[in-house]
Amino acid sequence: MNRLWTPAWIVRHVAMVVLVAGCLGMGWWQVTRAAGGNAISFGYAIEWPVFAGFVIFVWWREVRQTLRAADPAAAEDTAPSAGSAPPAGTAPVPATPAVRRPVRVVRVPAAPADGADDAELAAYNSYLSWLNANPGARPGDYPG
């Protein structure tokens, strides 16, 4: 639990309390306006408590993620012990990193199956290269 009382987490806790109190206060203000005859305020009176609930949801999710990430007991349960080997015929499963990086995939254009060039594609590529060579031209100016 000491992980949740660092200076950064104290700021997060205070921000959560201020945001929730502010959202609920704005919701109450909209309720009083709606009671005074402003019909649009009924929608806002519902919206502000939803915002407060969302702030609580995000805060709770971050707290749980922090507690799970730093919990040594959970890490021991999920990680295989050093003495145990994986079953025969299976590869060891590497630990999943906390932040996953995107994978770049190199895409190679597919060649036609019979090896012949597509005349329509060649004409379109010629048109695109002409447009690139003539940046001020309009598509209707194409001579081809």
C-alpha positions in Angstrom: 0.0 0.0 0.0 3.0 2.3 0.4 3.1 2.5 -3.4 -0.1 4.5 -3.4 1.3 7.2 -1.1 4.1 8.5 -3.2 4.0 12.3 -4.1 2.7 11.4 -7.6 -0.1 9.3 -6.2 -1.1 11.8 -3.6 -1.5 14.3 -6.4 -3.7 11.8 -8.3 -5.8 11.1 -5.2 -6.3 14.8 -4.6 -7.1 15.4 -8.3 -9.7 12.6 -8.2 -11.4 14.0 -5.1 -11.4 17.5 -6.6 -12.7 16.3 -10.0 -15.5 14.1 -8.5 -16.6 16.9 -6.1 -16.6 19.4 -9.0 -18.6 17.1 -11.2 -21.1 16.4 -8.5 -21.3 20.1 -7.7 -22.0 20.9 -11.3 -24.6 18.2 -11.4 -26.4 19.6 -8.4 -26.2 23.1 -10.0 -27.9 21.7 -13.1 -30.6 20.0 -11.0 -31.4 23.4 -9.4 -31.5 25.1 -12.8 -33.7 22.3 -14.2 -36.1 22.8 -11.2 -36.2 26.4 -12.1 -37.6 25.7 -15.6 -34.5 25.2 -17.8 -35.4 22.0 -19.7 -31.9 21.4 -21.2 -30.4 21.3 -17.7 -32.1 17.9 -17.1 -29.7 16.3 -19.5 -26.7 18.0 -17.9 -27.9 17.0 -14.5 -27.5 13.4 -15.7 -24.3 14.0 -17.6 -22.2 15.5 -14.7 -22.6 12.5 -12.3 -21.6 10.2 -15.2 -18.4 12.2 -15.6 -17.7 11.8 -11.9 -18.3 8.1 -12.2 -15.8 7.9 -15.1 -13.2 9.7 -13.0 -13.7 7.2 -10.3 -13.5 4.3 -12.8 -10.2 5.5 -14.3 -8.7 6.2 -10.8 -9.8 2.7 -9.6 -8.3 1.1 -12.7 -5.0 2.8 -12.2 -4.9 1.9 -8.5 -5.5 -1.8 -9.3 -3.0 -1.8 -12.1 -0.3 -0.3 -9.9 -1.0 -2.8 -7.1 -0.9 -5.7 -9.6 2.2 -4.6 -11.3 4.2 -4.3 -8.1 2.7 -7.3 -6.3 5.5 -9.8 -5.9 3.2 -12.7 -4.8 1.2 -12.4 -8.1 4.4 -12.4 -10.1 5.6 -15.6 -8.4 2.3 -17.3 -9.1 2.3 -16.5 -12.8 6.0 -17.0 -13.5 7.3 -20.6 -13.7 9.8 -21.6 -11.1 13.5 -21.9 -12.1 13.6 -25.6 -11.3 10.5 -26.6 -13.3 10.8 -27.2 -17.1 8.0 -26.8 -19.5 6.2 -29.9 -20.7 7.9 -31.9 -23.5 7.3 -30.4 -26.9 6.4 -26.9 -25.7 8.4 -23.8 -25.8 8.8 -21.7 -22.6 6.4 -18.7 -22.6 8.2 -15.4 -22.2 6.9 -12.9 -19.7 4.6 -10.3 -21.3 6.1 -6.8 -21.0 4.1 -4.1 -19.3 4.1 -1.9 -22.4 3.6 -3.6 -25.7 5.3 -2.1 -28.7 3.7 -2.0 -32.1 5.0 -4.5 -34.7 6.0 -3.1 -38.0 5.0 -5.3 -40.9 6.7 -4.9 -44.3 4.1 -5.1 -47.0 5.3 -6.2 -50.4 2.8 -5.6 -53.3 1.6 -8.8 -54.7 2.7 -9.5 -58.3 0.2 -10.9 -60.7 0.0 -14.7 -60.6 0.8 -15.1 -64.3 3.6 -12.6 -64.3 1.9 -10.3 -66.8 1.6 -6.6 -66.1 -1.8 -5.1 -65.7 -2.3 -2.4 -68.4 -4.9 -0.6 -66.4 -2.6 -0.4 -63.4 0.3 0.8 -65.6 -1.9 3.6 -67.0 -3.0 4.6 -63.5 0.6 4.7 -62.3 1.5 6.8 -65.3 -1.3 9.2 -64.4 -0.2 9.4 -60.8 3.4 10.1 -61.8 2.2 12.9 -64.2 0.2 14.4 -61.3 3.3 14.3 -59.1 5.5 15.9 -61.7 2.9 18.7 -62.3 1.8 19.8 -58.8 -0.2 22.8 -60.1 -2.2 20.9 -62.6 -5.7 19.7 -62.3 -6.7 16.1 -63.0 -8.6 17.3 -66.1 -5.3 18.7 -67.6 -3.9 15.2 -68.0 -2.9 14.7 -71.7 -3.2 10.9 -71.7 
